[in-house]
Amino acid sequence: MKDIVILGSNFAGFTTAIQLKKRLRNKREYRITVVSPSNEFLYVPSLIWVPFGRRKLNDIKFDLKPIFKKKGLNFIQKAASKVDPDTNTVFLTDGETLNYEYLVVATGVKMNFDVVDGLKPEDHKIENIVIPKLAIKTKDAFEELVKDSGPVVVGATQGASCMGAAYEYLFNMDKELRKRKVRDKVDLYWITPEPYLGNFGIDGMPGGENMLKMFMKMYNIKWITDASIDKIENNVITLKDGQELPYKMSMLMPPFEGADVMKDSPKLVDAKGFVEVKPSYQHIKYDNVFAAGLAVQVKPPFEIKNTPFGVPKTGYPSDVTGKIVAKNVARLINGNDKLYEKEWGKIPALCVMDAGHKEVYLLANHLFRPRQFAILVPNVFNDLGKIMLEKYFLWKNRNGLAWLP
Ligand SMILES: Cc1cc2nc3c(=O)[nH]c(=O)nc-3n(C[C@H](O)[C@H](O)[C@H](O)COP(=O)(O)OP(=O)(O)OC[C@H]3O[C@@H](n4cnc5c(N)ncnc54)[C@H](O)[C@@H]3O)c2cc1C
């Protein structure tokens, strides 16, 4: 038996596994094994709704085991601890090892809380919505805020890349505070490393800055761009320019780095633990190693002059890169050395930003400039698109239809 090992089972890992199995249906000598500490698929984008009770975790996840079994995929529910690409070995945290002919890395990210003192969850100062247990804790903090209101700071630290989700959380918080009739007791601040509102780490979209400014004014939210945090103390955040922002509650998006397993596999990654790949998502040195989704190294295609920030890696390109990797591994196995290429920045932009009972569609032919087509389409009546996308994505994956867009 020849082994293909996929590390990670969410957007990128799941798509790669299902697609690869389909492409290799006639190659019975190949066994595909997915390794992940979690047996659940989690629709991460809906974590923004968990703090406001609009979604419970059970609404946005499903058990992967039945679908993997049905598709004939081997699943090991364990975490990998490191990879040695010279001996084609994956080490698991329990000491077991796996050998592979091909390896796909889709292990997502780890948050870097060291970027500023006081940011760590155990410091009990700043809330976070990136992982389920912290999103649930943020719900408790929000309920406290409703009972005993005061100023709120929402945003992203220097070096962050996932500003879009923080914007969504901000607008949903404004909406929920109004619904609970305490919005007038809350001074709401938005702080971001972006040089201008709506940069989103992709150098903006036409009309984006004006639209975001309009939302901020309409919702009475004060904003600070190019913000770099100096320190976080109990009830006050100090920026590097000396501004002090008092807060009763705060949610800040930290920067992301590669998962520990990849940081501990230095031959495959850059200094931040992201896998260095060619436009085919094949590793730059190891031809039998591929990466997809958040695990991939993506350099900003523009110069960052002041406060550092990163490029967002959203669900659609994570799914697309999973499909490209499946296509390319299958090509190599079928003796075709000409790999399909699509640089990250040339993948189309397809995203919905929830703006609290409103939403904005971000559509462009390329994620990064130059783009021949880029448009923001607001829907001011509801956020039905965001809801439909969640339902579609969960339905598609629960039924193993990962080939759908
Ligand atoms: C709050 C929030 C809101 C977002 N909103 C949007 C949105 O509205 N639209 C959008 O397009 N994108 C959004 N994103 C981004 C989107 O969630 C990511 O692009 C997507 O999750 C990336 O998929 P991935 O498979 O690369 O990584 P992940 O989804 O993070 O999956 C990583 C996988 O690796 C596994 N893993 C981790 N460590 C190991 C290990 N040691 N060994 C083996 N497996 C391991 C995990 O169990 C998991 O299965 C949002 C992100 C956040 C945090």
PDBQT file of the ligand as one rigid body, heavy atoms in Angstrom, charges set to zero:
ROOT
HETATM    1  C1  LIG A 501     -13.656  34.246  13.360  1.00  0.00    +0.000 C 
HETATM    2  C2  LIG A 501     -13.353  33.950  11.931  1.00  0.00    +0.000 A 
HETATM    3  C3  LIG A 501     -14.245  34.332  10.959  1.00  0.00    +0.000 A 
HETATM    4  C4  LIG A 501     -13.967  34.067   9.618  1.00  0.00    +0.000 A 
HETATM    5  N1  LIG A 501     -14.873  34.455   8.678  1.00  0.00    +0.000 NA
HETATM    6  C5  LIG A 501     -14.678  34.149   7.382  1.00  0.00    +0.000 A 
HETATM    7  C6  LIG A 501     -15.631  34.507   6.404  1.00  0.00    +0.000 A 
HETATM    8  O1  LIG A 501     -16.642  35.159   6.697  1.00  0.00    +0.000 OA
HETATM    9  N2  LIG A 501     -15.401  34.134   5.130  1.00  0.00    +0.000 N 
HETATM   10  C7  LIG A 501     -14.298  33.432   4.776  1.00  0.00    +0.000 A 
HETATM   11  O2  LIG A 501     -14.152  33.096   3.592  1.00  0.00    +0.000 OA
HETATM   12  N3  LIG A 501     -13.348  33.089   5.674  1.00  0.00    +0.000 NA
HETATM   13  C8  LIG A 501     -13.524  33.423   6.975  1.00  0.00    +0.000 A 
HETATM   14  N4  LIG A 501     -12.584  33.058   7.906  1.00  0.00    +0.000 N 
HETATM   15  C9  LIG A 501     -11.392  32.314   7.461  1.00  0.00    +0.000 C 
HETATM   16  C10 LIG A 501     -11.684  30.805   7.327  1.00  0.00    +0.000 C 
HETATM   17  O3  LIG A 501     -12.235  30.323   8.515  1.00  0.00    +0.000 OA
HETATM   18  C11 LIG A 501     -10.393  30.103   6.980  1.00  0.00    +0.000 C 
HETATM   19  O4  LIG A 501      -9.989  30.527   5.694  1.00  0.00    +0.000 OA
HETATM   20  C12 LIG A 501     -10.533  28.577   6.956  1.00  0.00    +0.000 C 
HETATM   21  O5  LIG A 501     -10.944  28.082   8.197  1.00  0.00    +0.000 OA
HETATM   22  C13 LIG A 501      -9.180  27.979   6.574  1.00  0.00    +0.000 C 
HETATM   23  O6  LIG A 501      -9.270  26.594   6.481  1.00  0.00    +0.000 OA
HETATM   24  P1  LIG A 501      -8.024  25.652   6.797  1.00  0.00    +0.000 P 
HETATM   25  O7  LIG A 501      -8.527  24.284   6.564  1.00  0.00    +0.000 OA
HETATM   26  O8  LIG A 501      -6.841  26.119   6.081  1.00  0.00    +0.000 OA
HETATM   27  O9  LIG A 501      -7.721  25.879   8.353  1.00  0.00    +0.000 OA
HETATM   28  P2  LIG A 501      -8.635  25.537   9.595  1.00  0.00    +0.000 P 
HETATM   29  O10 LIG A 501     -10.057  25.715   9.283  1.00  0.00    +0.000 OA
HETATM   30  O11 LIG A 501      -8.087  26.327  10.731  1.00  0.00    +0.000 OA
HETATM   31  O12 LIG A 501      -8.354  23.990   9.875  1.00  0.00    +0.000 OA
HETATM   32  C14 LIG A 501      -7.143  23.515  10.378  1.00  0.00    +0.000 C 
HETATM   33  C15 LIG A 501      -7.229  22.010  10.567  1.00  0.00    +0.000 C 
HETATM   34  O13 LIG A 501      -5.956  21.527  11.004  1.00  0.00    +0.000 OA
HETATM   35  C16 LIG A 501      -6.145  20.643  12.082  1.00  0.00    +0.000 C 
HETATM   36  N5  LIG A 501      -4.916  20.613  12.884  1.00  0.00    +0.000 N 
HETATM   37  C17 LIG A 501      -4.427  21.574  13.690  1.00  0.00    +0.000 A 
HETATM   38  N6  LIG A 501      -3.288  21.170  14.271  1.00  0.00    +0.000 NA
HETATM   39  C18 LIG A 501      -3.039  19.925  13.779  1.00  0.00    +0.000 A 
HETATM   40  C19 LIG A 501      -2.010  18.973  14.019  1.00  0.00    +0.000 A 
HETATM   41  N7  LIG A 501      -1.011  19.221  14.865  1.00  0.00    +0.000 N 
HETATM   42  N8  LIG A 501      -2.075  17.776  13.371  1.00  0.00    +0.000 NA
HETATM   43  C20 LIG A 501      -3.091  17.522  12.511  1.00  0.00    +0.000 A 
HETATM   44  N9  LIG A 501      -4.093  18.377  12.270  1.00  0.00    +0.000 NA
HETATM   45  C21 LIG A 501      -4.063  19.576  12.892  1.00  0.00    +0.000 A 
HETATM   46  C22 LIG A 501      -7.358  21.197  12.816  1.00  0.00    +0.000 C 
HETATM   47  O14 LIG A 501      -7.954  20.238  13.666  1.00  0.00    +0.000 OA
HETATM   48  C23 LIG A 501      -8.237  21.556  11.611  1.00  0.00    +0.000 C 
HETATM   49  O15 LIG A 501      -8.918  20.399  11.165  1.00  0.00    +0.000 OA
HETATM   50  C24 LIG A 501     -12.791  33.377   9.255  1.00  0.00    +0.000 A 
HETATM   51  C25 LIG A 501     -11.877  33.015  10.244  1.00  0.00    +0.000 A 
HETATM   52  C26 LIG A 501     -12.139  33.307  11.569  1.00  0.00    +0.000 A 
HETATM   53  C27 LIG A 501     -11.144  32.908  12.621  1.00  0.00    +0.000 C 
ENDROOT
TORSDOF 0
